[in-house]
Amino acid sequence: MNGGSPHLTPELAELLDSNRLGTLATVGQDGLPRLSVVYYANRGERIFISTLRERVKAKDVERRSWAALSVRGDEPPYPSATFIGSAVVRTTGIGEETALVMGRIAGLSEPPEPQSDEALAEAGRVLIEITIERVAAATHV
């Protein structure tokens, strides 16, 4: 999924590709950090998180246009890194990326068929997209 991005070394891309859970950091309305464990998918320097529109993480991203995702490997020495960047909440053209996330949630080797924007909107789903601008706290990578 890397695609030769300048912020992602092959090792960092492997860390993203080989895990499906991370901790999403956003900034709450009160200015304090908010953390949520999320499933994600990625393509190059873009990270995708499917969520419900009414979730506070979506509202935080809409308000601040920023997010970070910390990912940690499950095997010693427990490699980890935090991927930081601008973020948006998308409501259109989200079928393919939402299917990628759902496929990772289900542990599928291939993503399911994408749903239409209308079907996803009816279910209340939106897509948080983070564009990686910086990588921090990379250890054992």
C-alpha positions as protocol buffer text, in pm:
chain_id: "A"
residue {
  index: 1
  type: MET
  ca { x: 0 y: 0 z: 0 }
}
residue {
  index: 2
  type: ASN
  ca { x: 301 y: 231 z: 27 }
}
residue {
  index: 3
  type: GLY
  ca { x: 333 y: 363 z: -328 }
}
residue {
  index: 4
  type: GLY
  ca { x: 674 y: 527 z: -271 }
}
residue {
  index: 5
  type: SER
  ca { x: 576 y: 815 z: -44 }
}
residue {
  index: 6
  type: PRO
  ca { x: 847 y: 1050 z: 90 }
}
residue {
  index: 7
  type: HIS
  ca { x: 741 y: 1031 z: 459 }
}
residue {
  index: 8
  type: LEU
  ca { x: 717 y: 654 z: 466 }
}
residue {
  index: 9
  type: THR
  ca { x: 1027 y: 441 z: 463 }
}
residue {
  index: 10
  type: PRO
  ca { x: 968 y: 81 z: 355 }
}
residue {
  index: 11
  type: GLU
  ca { x: 979 y: -15 z: 725 }
}
residue {
  index: 12
  type: LEU
  ca { x: 714 y: 242 z: 822 }
}
residue {
  index: 13
  type: ALA
  ca { x: 496 y: 134 z: 530 }
}
residue {
  index: 14
  type: GLU
  ca { x: 529 y: -227 z: 647 }
}
residue {
  index: 15
  type: LEU
  ca { x: 425 y: -124 z: 999 }
}
residue {
  index: 16
  type: LEU
  ca { x: 109 y: 38 z: 860 }
}
residue {
  index: 17
  type: ASP
  ca { x: 37 y: -247 z: 620 }
}
residue {
  index: 18
  type: SER
  ca { x: 88 y: -529 z: 871 }
}
residue {
  index: 19
  type: ASN
  ca { x: -143 y: -388 z: 1140 }
}
residue {
  index: 20
  type: ARG
  ca { x: -508 y: -295 z: 1131 }
}
residue {
  index: 21
  type: LEU
  ca { x: -562 y: -129 z: 1469 }
}
residue {
  index: 22
  type: GLY
  ca { x: -425 y: 202 z: 1586 }
}
residue {
  index: 23
  type: THR
  ca { x: -495 y: 476 z: 1836 }
}
residue {
  index: 24
  type: LEU
  ca { x: -644 y: 786 z: 1678 }
}
residue {
  index: 25
  type: ALA
  ca { x: -564 y: 1118 z: 1844 }
}
residue {
  index: 26
  type: THR
  ca { x: -782 y: 1422 z: 1786 }
}
residue {
  index: 27
  type: VAL
  ca { x: -829 y: 1749 z: 1973 }
}
residue {
  index: 28
  type: GLY
  ca { x: -1158 y: 1786 z: 2160 }
}
residue {
  index: 29
  type: GLN
  ca { x: -1370 y: 2099 z: 2173 }
}
residue {
  index: 30
  type: ASP
  ca { x: -1213 y: 2175 z: 2513 }
}
residue {
  index: 31
  type: GLY
  ca { x: -863 y: 2168 z: 2359 }
}
residue {
  index: 32
  type: LEU
  ca { x: -768 y: 1844 z: 2532 }
}
residue {
  index: 33
  type: PRO
  ca { x: -651 y: 1534 z: 2346 }
}
residue {
  index: 34
  type: ARG
  ca { x: -903 y: 1261 z: 2272 }
}
residue {
  index: 35
  type: LEU
  ca { x: -792 y: 904 z: 2195 }
}
residue {
  index: 36
  type: SER
  ca { x: -988 y: 630 z: 2019 }
}
residue {
  index: 37
  type: VAL
  ca { x: -884 y: 280 z: 1919 }
}
residue {
  index: 38
  type: VAL
  ca { x: -976 y: 241 z: 1550 }
}
residue {
  index: 39
  type: TYR
  ca { x: -941 y: 7 z: 1255 }
}
residue {
  index: 40
  type: TYR
  ca { x: -776 y: 171 z: 956 }
}
residue {
  index: 41
  type: ALA
  ca { x: -660 y: 113 z: 600 }
}
residue {
  index: 42
  type: ASN
  ca { x: -398 y: 307 z: 411 }
}
residue {
  index: 43
  type: ARG
  ca { x: -274 y: 392 z: 64 }
}
residue {
  index: 44
  type: GLY
  ca { x: 63 y: 561 z: 53 }
}
residue {
  index: 45
  type: GLU
  ca { x: 49 y: 872 z: 269 }
}
residue {
  index: 46
  type: ARG
  ca { x: -326 y: 856 z: 320 }
}
residue {
  index: 47
  type: ILE
  ca { x: -487 y: 678 z: 615 }
}
residue {
  index: 48
  type: PHE
  ca { x: -860 y: 597 z: 615 }
}
residue {
  index: 49
  type: ILE
  ca { x: -1087 y: 543 z: 915 }
}
residue {
  index: 50
  type: SER
  ca { x: -1456 y: 464 z: 873 }
}
residue {
  index: 51
  type: THR
  ca { x: -1681 y: 594 z: 1148 }
}
residue {
  index: 52
  type: LEU
  ca { x: -2029 y: 723 z: 1216 }
}
residue {
  index: 53
  type: ARG
  ca { x: -2097 y: 1089 z: 1148 }
}
residue {
  index: 54
  type: GLU
  ca { x: -2214 y: 1159 z: 1506 }
}
residue {
  index: 55
  type: ARG
  ca { x: -1896 y: 1022 z: 1669 }
}
residue {
  index: 56
  type: VAL
  ca { x: -1687 y: 1284 z: 1847 }
}
residue {
  index: 57
  type: LYS
  ca { x: -1376 y: 1185 z: 1650 }
}
residue {
  index: 58
  type: ALA
  ca { x: -1549 y: 1294 z: 1328 }
}
residue {
  index: 59
  type: LYS
  ca { x: -1661 y: 1620 z: 1489 }
}
residue {
  index: 60
  type: ASP
  ca { x: -1309 y: 1682 z: 1621 }
}
residue {
  index: 61
  type: VAL
  ca { x: -1160 y: 1634 z: 1274 }
}
residue {
  index: 62
  type: GLU
  ca { x: -1420 y: 1861 z: 1116 }
}
residue {
  index: 63
  type: ARG
  ca { x: -1342 y: 2131 z: 1373 }
}
residue {
  index: 64
  type: ARG
  ca { x: -959 y: 2107 z: 1378 }
}
residue {
  index: 65
  type: SER
  ca { x: -869 y: 1947 z: 1040 }
}
residue {
  index: 66
  type: TRP
  ca { x: -597 y: 1748 z: 1217 }
}
residue {
  index: 67
  type: ALA
  ca { x: -542 y: 1397 z: 1349 }
}
residue {
  index: 68
  type: ALA
  ca { x: -268 y: 1149 z: 1434 }
}
residue {
  index: 69
  type: LEU
  ca { x: -265 y: 770 z: 1431 }
}
residue {
  index: 70
  type: SER
  ca { x: -30 y: 570 z: 1653 }
}
residue {
  index: 71
  type: VAL
  ca { x: 34 y: 214 z: 1538 }
}
residue {
  index: 72
  type: ARG
  ca { x: 213 y: -60 z: 1734 }
}
residue {
  index: 73
  type: GLY
  ca { x: 317 y: -404 z: 1619 }
}
residue {
  index: 74
  type: ASP
  ca { x: 202 y: -708 z: 1818 }
}
residue {
  index: 75
  type: GLU
  ca { x: 535 y: -893 z: 1831 }
}
residue {
  index: 76
  type: PRO
  ca { x: 857 y: -806 z: 2018 }
}
residue {
  index: 77
  type: PRO
  ca { x: 1031 y: -567 z: 1993 }
}
residue {
  index: 78
  type: TYR
  ca { x: 689 y: -399 z: 1940 }
}
residue {
  index: 79
  type: PRO
  ca { x: 769 y: -152 z: 1661 }
}
residue {
  index: 80
  type: SER
  ca { x: 560 y: 163 z: 1670 }
}
residue {
  index: 81
  type: ALA
  ca { x: 520 y: 502 z: 1507 }
}
residue {
  index: 82
  type: THR
  ca { x: 280 y: 795 z: 1510 }
}
residue {
  index: 83
  type: PHE
  ca { x: 156 y: 926 z: 1175 }
}
residue {
  index: 84
  type: ILE
  ca { x: 49 y: 1291 z: 1195 }
}
residue {
  index: 85
  type: GLY
  ca { x: -118 y: 1520 z: 946 }
}
residue {
  index: 86
  type: SER
  ca { x: -405 y: 1718 z: 813 }
}
residue {
  index: 87
  type: ALA
  ca { x: -738 y: 1540 z: 819 }
}
residue {
  index: 88
  type: VAL
  ca { x: -1080 y: 1573 z: 662 }
}
residue {
  index: 89
  type: VAL
  ca { x: -1416 y: 1403 z: 701 }
}
residue {
  index: 90
  type: ARG
  ca { x: -1531 y: 1280 z: 362 }
}
residue {
  index: 91
  type: THR
  ca { x: -1891 y: 1200 z: 273 }
}
residue {
  index: 92
  type: THR
  ca { x: -1865 y: 1148 z: -104 }
}
residue {
  index: 93
  type: GLY
  ca { x: -1653 y: 910 z: -309 }
}
residue {
  index: 94
  type: ILE
  ca { x: -1593 y: 699 z: 3 }
}
residue {
  index: 95
  type: GLY
  ca { x: -1714 y: 355 z: -107 }
}
residue {
  index: 96
  type: GLU
  ca { x: -1380 y: 206 z: -209 }
}
residue {
  index: 97
  type: GLU
  ca { x: -1185 y: 328 z: 95 }
}
residue {
  index: 98
  type: THR
  ca { x: -1466 y: 230 z: 333 }
}
residue {
  index: 99
  type: ALA
  ca { x: -1459 y: -119 z: 181 }
}
residue {
  index: 100
  type: LEU
  ca { x: -1082 y: -133 z: 242 }
}
residue {
  index: 101
  type: VAL
  ca { x: -1136 y: -52 z: 610 }
}
residue {
  index: 102
  type: MET
  ca { x: -1424 y: -299 z: 644 }
}
residue {
  index: 103
  type: GLY
  ca { x: -1215 y: -570 z: 480 }
}
residue {
  index: 104
  type: ARG
  ca { x: -941 y: -511 z: 735 }
}
residue {
  index: 105
  type: ILE
  ca { x: -1192 y: -519 z: 1022 }
}
residue {
  index: 106
  type: ALA
  ca { x: -1318 y: -855 z: 896 }
}
residue {
  index: 107
  type: GLY
  ca { x: -966 y: -987 z: 830 }
}
residue {
  index: 108
  type: LEU
  ca { x: -1041 y: -1047 z: 462 }
}
residue {
  index: 109
  type: SER
  ca { x: -764 y: -1092 z: 205 }
}
residue {
  index: 110
  type: GLU
  ca { x: -968 y: -882 z: -41 }
}
residue {
  index: 111
  type: PRO
  ca { x: -1204 y: -596 z: 45 }
}
residue {
  index: 112
  type: PRO
  ca { x: -1579 y: -648 z: -1 }
}
residue {
  index: 113
  type: GLU
  ca { x: -1770 y: -481 z: -282 }
}
residue {
  index: 114
  type: PRO
  ca { x: -1786 y: -103 z: -221 }
}
residue {
  index: 115
  type: GLN
  ca { x: -2119 y: 43 z: -118 }
}
residue {
  index: 116
  type: SER
  ca { x: -2262 y: 355 z: -278 }
}
residue {
  index: 117
  type: ASP
  ca { x: -2231 y: 694 z: -111 }
}
residue {
  index: 118
  type: GLU
  ca { x: -2608 y: 688 z: -66 }
}
residue {
  index: 119
  type: ALA
  ca { x: -2603 y: 354 z: 118 }
}
residue {
  index: 120
  type: LEU
  ca { x: -2316 y: 469 z: 340 }
}
residue {
  index: 121
  type: ALA
  ca { x: -2493 y: 799 z: 415 }
}
residue {
  index: 122
  type: GLU
  ca { x: -2811 y: 610 z: 505 }
}
residue {
  index: 123
  type: ALA
  ca { x: -2604 y: 404 z: 751 }
}
residue {
  index: 124
  type: GLY
  ca { x: -2455 y: 728 z: 889 }
}
residue {
  index: 125
  type: ARG
  ca { x: -2101 y: 639 z: 779 }
}
residue {
  index: 126
  type: VAL
  ca { x: -1829 y: 890 z: 694 }
}
residue {
  index: 127
  type: LEU
  ca { x: -1460 y: 850 z: 621 }
}
residue {
  index: 128
  type: ILE
  ca { x: -1181 y: 1026 z: 809 }
}
residue {
  index: 129
  type: GLU
  ca { x: -883 y: 1073 z: 579 }
}
residue {
  index: 130
  type: ILE
  ca { x: -545 y: 1167 z: 726 }
}
residue {
  index: 131
  type: THR
  ca { x: -270 y: 1286 z: 493 }
}
residue {
  index: 132
  type: ILE
  ca { x: 60 y: 1195 z: 657 }
}
residue {
  index: 133
  type: GLU
  ca { x: 277 y: 1505 z: 687 }
}
residue {
  index: 134
  type: ARG
  ca { x: 509 y: 1386 z: 962 }
}
residue {
  index: 135
  type: VAL
  ca { x: 607 y: 1065 z: 1138 }
}
residue {
  index: 136
  type: ALA
  ca { x: 706 y: 1084 z: 1505 }
}
residue {
  index: 137
  type: ALA
  ca { x: 809 y: 851 z: 1786 }
}
residue {
  index: 138
  type: ALA
  ca { x: 915 y: 572 z: 1551 }
}
residue {
  index: 139
  type: THR
  ca { x: 1078 y: 296 z: 1756 }
}
residue {
  index: 140
  type: HIS
  ca { x: 1207 y: -50 z: 1661 }
}
residue {
  index: 141
  type: VAL
  ca { x: 1106 y: 14 z: 1299 }
}
